[in-house]
Amino acid sequence: MKAGKLKRNFWLTAEIECMLNLIKEVKLNQGSSHITTTHNTFTQIASKMKKRGFPNKSPTQVRRKWFQMKSAYLCYKKGNLDRLFLIPEKFRAVIAQFVESGSKARRFPSNAPPTIERKLQIETLSPKLPVDAFIVQLKKSNSLLNVEFRKLESALFNYEQRCQSMRDYNIIKYLTT
């Protein structure tokens, strides 16, 4: 393995929770409504994660995880329901809160009077698919997965029976010779 290349890493729930808590802490310390996404910020977060017992995450890994979850949420808002599954269910509300608070604070200063253009922008920020539509889509996907699972399960069972028949035949043949 090359010296500069990072190994593939998987995030535990506790690691994600720690990272999000530290992002919230950094956000409060910065005194702004959105997180400054500089290398220094992610270096601080990775360093604090090490102190809290999660030594395996580099600043690059923390940055990638943050942007991956943020991007997944933004894609979900645009109608790509599949991307939502990249964010563990436990953290979806937290990510939504981070992204929404950051986007509103940057795009819509409170001292500016609302214009027609700004109202249209606010309307386009709201999710295009309501939660009910998401649940319906989820149920359809679940039904399709269940059908495929049952087909695969049946095929595997049939294969297993054929293998057992062949084993029995070979054992009988071996014993009779």
C-alpha positions as CSV (number, residue, x, y, z in Angstrom):
1,M,0.0,0.0,0.0
2,K,1.3,3.5,-0.9
3,A,2.3,5.7,2.0
4,G,0.0,8.5,1.2
5,K,-3.1,6.5,0.4
6,L,-5.7,6.1,3.1
7,K,-7.3,2.7,3.8
8,R,-11.0,2.2,3.2
9,N,-12.7,3.1,6.4
10,F,-16.1,2.4,7.9
11,W,-17.7,4.7,10.3
12,L,-19.2,3.3,13.5
13,T,-22.4,5.0,14.9
14,A,-20.4,6.3,17.9
15,E,-17.8,7.8,15.6
16,I,-20.4,9.7,13.5
17,E,-22.1,10.8,16.7
18,C,-18.8,12.1,18.1
19,M,-18.0,13.9,14.8
20,L,-21.4,15.6,14.7
21,N,-21.2,16.7,18.3
22,L,-17.7,18.2,17.6
23,I,-19.1,19.9,14.5
24,K,-21.8,21.4,16.6
25,E,-19.3,22.5,19.2
26,V,-17.1,24.1,16.5
27,K,-20.1,25.8,15.0
28,L,-21.0,27.3,18.4
29,N,-17.4,28.4,19.0
30,Q,-17.3,30.1,15.6
31,G,-20.4,32.0,16.4
32,S,-22.0,31.5,13.0
33,S,-24.9,29.4,11.9
34,H,-22.8,27.3,9.5
35,I,-19.6,25.4,9.8
36,T,-16.5,26.8,8.2
37,T,-15.2,24.0,6.1
38,T,-11.5,24.7,6.2
39,H,-8.8,22.1,6.6
40,N,-8.0,23.6,10.0
41,T,-11.6,22.9,11.1
42,F,-11.4,19.2,10.2
43,T,-8.0,18.9,11.7
44,Q,-9.4,20.2,15.0
45,I,-12.3,17.8,14.8
46,A,-10.1,14.8,14.1
47,S,-7.7,15.8,16.9
48,K,-10.6,16.1,19.4
49,M,-12.0,12.7,18.2
50,K,-8.6,11.1,19.0
51,K,-8.8,12.6,22.5
52,R,-12.3,11.2,22.9
53,G,-11.2,7.6,22.0
54,F,-11.6,7.5,18.2
55,P,-8.0,7.6,16.9
56,N,-8.5,6.1,13.5
57,K,-10.0,9.1,11.7
58,S,-7.9,11.6,9.8
59,P,-9.0,15.2,8.9
60,T,-9.5,14.0,5.3
61,Q,-11.8,11.2,6.4
62,V,-13.8,13.5,8.7
63,R,-14.1,16.0,5.9
64,R,-15.2,13.4,3.4
65,K,-17.8,11.9,5.8
66,W,-19.2,15.3,6.5
67,F,-19.5,16.3,2.9
68,Q,-20.9,12.8,1.9
69,M,-23.7,13.1,4.4
70,K,-24.4,16.8,3.6
71,S,-24.5,16.0,-0.2
72,A,-26.8,13.0,0.4
73,Y,-29.2,15.2,2.3
74,L,-29.1,17.9,-0.4
75,C,-29.7,15.3,-3.1
76,Y,-32.6,13.9,-1.1
77,K,-34.2,17.3,-1.0
78,K,-34.0,17.5,-4.8
79,G,-35.9,14.3,-5.0
80,N,-33.3,11.5,-5.0
81,L,-34.7,9.3,-2.3
82,D,-32.0,6.7,-2.6
83,R,-29.3,9.1,-1.4
84,L,-31.0,9.4,2.0
85,F,-29.9,5.9,2.8
86,L,-26.3,7.1,2.9
87,I,-27.1,8.9,6.2
88,P,-27.8,6.6,9.1
89,E,-31.4,7.1,10.2
90,K,-30.3,8.2,13.7
91,F,-28.5,11.2,12.2
92,R,-30.8,12.4,9.5
93,A,-32.6,15.0,11.6
94,V,-29.2,16.3,12.8
95,I,-27.8,16.6,9.3
96,A,-31.0,18.3,8.1
97,Q,-30.8,20.8,10.9
98,F,-27.1,21.6,10.1
99,V,-27.7,22.0,6.4
100,E,-31.0,23.9,6.8
101,S,-29.6,26.3,9.4
102,G,-26.5,26.9,7.4
103,S,-28.3,27.5,4.0
104,K,-30.9,29.8,5.4
105,A,-28.3,31.9,7.3
106,R,-26.1,32.4,4.3
107,R,-28.8,33.0,1.6
108,F,-31.4,35.0,3.5
109,P,-30.1,37.7,5.8
110,S,-32.7,38.6,8.4
111,N,-32.4,42.4,7.8
112,A,-33.3,42.2,4.1
113,P,-37.0,42.6,3.3
114,P,-38.4,39.6,1.6
115,T,-38.8,39.9,-2.2
116,I,-40.7,37.8,-4.7
117,E,-37.5,36.2,-5.8
118,R,-36.5,35.4,-2.3
119,K,-40.0,33.8,-1.6
120,L,-39.5,31.6,-4.7
121,Q,-36.1,30.6,-3.5
122,I,-37.6,29.7,-0.1
123,E,-40.3,27.6,-1.8
124,T,-37.8,25.7,-3.8
125,L,-35.7,24.9,-0.7
126,S,-38.7,23.0,0.8
127,P,-38.6,19.3,0.1
128,K,-40.4,18.5,-3.2
129,L,-41.5,15.1,-1.9
130,P,-43.5,15.0,1.3
131,V,-42.7,12.4,3.9
132,D,-45.8,10.4,2.9
133,A,-44.5,10.0,-0.7
134,F,-41.2,8.9,0.7
135,I,-42.9,6.2,2.8
136,V,-44.9,5.0,-0.2
137,Q,-41.7,4.8,-2.3
138,L,-40.0,3.0,0.6
139,K,-42.8,0.4,0.8
140,K,-42.6,-0.2,-2.9
141,S,-38.9,-0.7,-2.7
142,N,-39.3,-3.0,0.2
143,S,-41.9,-5.1,-1.6
144,L,-39.7,-5.4,-4.6
145,L,-36.8,-6.5,-2.4
146,N,-39.0,-9.0,-0.6
147,V,-40.0,-10.6,-4.0
148,E,-36.4,-10.8,-5.1
149,F,-35.4,-12.2,-1.8
150,R,-38.0,-15.0,-2.0
151,K,-36.9,-15.8,-5.6
152,L,-33.3,-16.1,-4.5
153,E,-34.2,-18.1,-1.4
154,S,-36.2,-20.5,-3.5
155,A,-33.4,-20.9,-6.1
156,L,-30.9,-21.5,-3.3
157,F,-33.1,-24.1,-1.7
158,N,-33.5,-25.9,-5.0
159,Y,-29.7,-25.8,-5.6
160,E,-29.1,-27.1,-2.1
161,Q,-31.5,-30.0,-2.7
162,R,-29.7,-30.9,-6.0
163,C,-26.3,-30.8,-4.2
164,Q,-27.6,-33.0,-1.5
165,S,-28.9,-35.5,-4.0
166,M,-25.5,-35.5,-5.8
167,R,-23.7,-36.0,-2.4
168,D,-26.1,-38.9,-1.5
169,Y,-25.5,-40.5,-4.9
170,N,-21.7,-40.2,-4.6
171,I,-21.8,-41.6,-1.1
172,I,-23.9,-44.6,-2.2
173,K,-21.6,-45.1,-5.2
174,Y,-18.5,-45.0,-3.0
175,L,-20.0,-47.4,-0.4
176,T,-21.1,-49.9,-3.1
177,T,-17.8,-50.1,-4.9
